[in-house]
Amino acid sequence: MQNMNKKTPISQRFRGFLPVVVDVETAGFNAKTDALLEIAAVLLEMDTNGIIRPKSTHACHVEPFPGANLDPKALAFTGIDPHHPFRDAIYEGDALENVFKIIRHEIKSTGCNRAILVGHNPTFDLGFIKAAAARADIKRNPFHLFSTFDTV
């Protein structure tokens, strides 16, 4: 493990932010009312030449929260059956805590201060993560709360 105080190439390149590629699958477009169904986070590493590569992937299938809207059009688009017994879905708070714990560890080991969400239209993903964290009463969200890196 890296020295917790040592600045690594990735922490220096992104001004103390750890870029984490995230994708979510949902049951609609409204983060407050529609279910978060899947979350995946890819940690990145950067060598001394500045080459960034995937380091590890962490993903969870998520149970819809009680009373969540499940838009049939969104489910048809994603192909996800939220009630399929082989999904091995877990409570959204547990899913976020699992992913957040790994990200927090990587933040510390790289000498970064906070994670920044990287994705295609990342404000959508970040909105669902923030809404799920609020529902689960998670206070320590490792992601910057409004800044993202957009791949569009």
C-alpha positions in Angstrom: 0.0 0.0 0.0 1.2 3.5 -0.8 2.3 5.9 2.0 -0.9 7.7 3.0 0.8 11.1 2.7 2.7 10.4 -0.5 1.4 12.1 -3.6 1.1 9.6 -6.4 1.1 10.4 -10.1 -2.7 10.1 -10.3 -3.2 12.4 -7.3 -0.8 15.0 -8.8 -2.4 14.8 -12.3 -5.9 15.4 -11.1 -5.2 17.9 -8.3 -5.9 15.5 -5.5 -9.0 14.0 -7.0 -9.2 10.3 -7.7 -11.0 9.7 -11.0 -13.5 6.7 -10.7 -15.4 5.6 -13.7 -19.0 4.9 -12.7 -22.1 3.5 -14.5 -25.5 3.0 -13.0 -28.6 1.3 -14.4 -31.9 2.6 -13.2 -35.6 2.1 -13.5 -36.3 5.6 -14.8 -34.9 9.1 -15.0 -35.9 10.6 -11.6 -33.2 9.8 -8.9 -35.7 10.6 -6.1 -38.5 8.3 -7.2 -37.0 5.7 -9.6 -35.0 2.7 -8.5 -31.2 2.4 -8.7 -30.8 -1.2 -10.0 -27.0 -1.6 -10.6 -23.8 0.3 -9.8 -20.4 -0.4 -11.2 -17.2 1.5 -10.4 -13.8 1.1 -12.1 -10.7 2.3 -10.2 -7.9 3.6 -12.3 -4.2 3.7 -11.9 -1.6 5.8 -13.6 2.0 4.9 -14.2 5.0 7.3 -14.1 4.6 7.9 -17.9 1.1 9.2 -17.4 -0.6 6.2 -18.9 -4.0 5.5 -17.2 -5.3 2.0 -17.0 -8.2 0.2 -15.3 -7.1 -1.2 -12.0 -10.2 -3.0 -10.7 -13.9 -3.2 -11.2 -16.5 -3.3 -8.4 -20.2 -3.9 -9.1 -23.4 -4.6 -7.3 -27.0 -5.5 -8.3 -29.3 -3.4 -6.2 -32.8 -4.1 -4.8 -35.3 -1.4 -5.6 -36.0 0.7 -2.5 -39.5 0.3 -0.9 -42.0 2.3 -3.0 -39.6 2.8 -5.9 -41.0 3.6 -9.3 -40.1 0.9 -11.9 -40.8 2.4 -15.3 -41.6 -0.5 -17.7 -40.0 1.4 -20.6 -36.7 1.8 -18.6 -36.8 -1.9 -17.6 -37.4 -2.9 -21.2 -34.5 -0.7 -22.3 -32.0 -2.1 -19.8 -33.4 -5.7 -19.9 -33.2 -5.9 -16.1 -35.8 -7.8 -14.2 -35.4 -6.2 -10.7 -37.1 -9.2 -9.0 -35.2 -12.0 -10.7 -34.0 -14.4 -8.0 -30.6 -14.9 -9.6 -29.7 -11.2 -9.6 -28.4 -11.6 -6.0 -29.4 -8.0 -5.5 -28.6 -6.3 -2.2 -30.1 -3.3 -0.3 -29.0 0.0 -2.0 -27.3 1.2 1.2 -25.2 -1.9 1.5 -24.3 -1.7 -2.2 -23.2 1.9 -1.8 -21.3 1.2 1.4 -19.5 -1.7 -0.3 -18.4 0.5 -3.3 -17.7 3.5 -1.1 -15.4 1.6 1.2 -13.3 0.4 -1.7 -13.1 4.0 -3.1 -12.2 5.5 0.3 -9.4 3.0 0.6 -8.1 3.9 -2.8 -8.3 7.7 -2.1 -6.1 7.2 1.0 -3.7 4.8 -0.7 -3.1 7.2 -3.6 -2.8 10.4 -1.5 -5.9 11.9 -3.0 -8.5 14.0 -1.1 -11.7 12.9 -2.8 -13.0 10.9 -5.7 -14.5 12.5 -8.8 -17.1 10.6 -10.8 -16.1 9.9 -14.5 -18.8 8.8 -16.9 -20.9 9.4 -19.9 -23.5 12.0 -18.7 -22.1 11.7 -15.2 -24.5 14.1 -13.5 -27.2 11.5 -14.1 -25.1 8.8 -12.3 -24.1 11.1 -9.5 -27.7 12.2 -9.0 -28.8 8.6 -8.4 -25.8 7.9 -6.1 -26.5 11.0 -4.1 -30.3 10.1 -3.8 -29.5 6.5 -2.8 -27.0 7.7 -0.2 -29.5 10.1 1.2 -32.2 7.4 1.5 -29.7 5.1 3.2 -28.5 7.9 5.5 -24.9 7.6 4.3 -23.0 10.6 5.4 -19.5 9.8 3.9 -20.0 9.9 0.1 -16.4 9.8 -1.3 -17.4 11.6 -4.5 -17.2 15.3 -5.0 -20.8 16.4 -4.7 -21.2 18.4 -7.9 -18.0 18.2 -10.0 -17.6 15.3 -12.5 -15.5 14.4 -15.6 -17.8 13.9 -18.6 -16.7 11.5 -21.4 -19.2 13.0 -23.8 
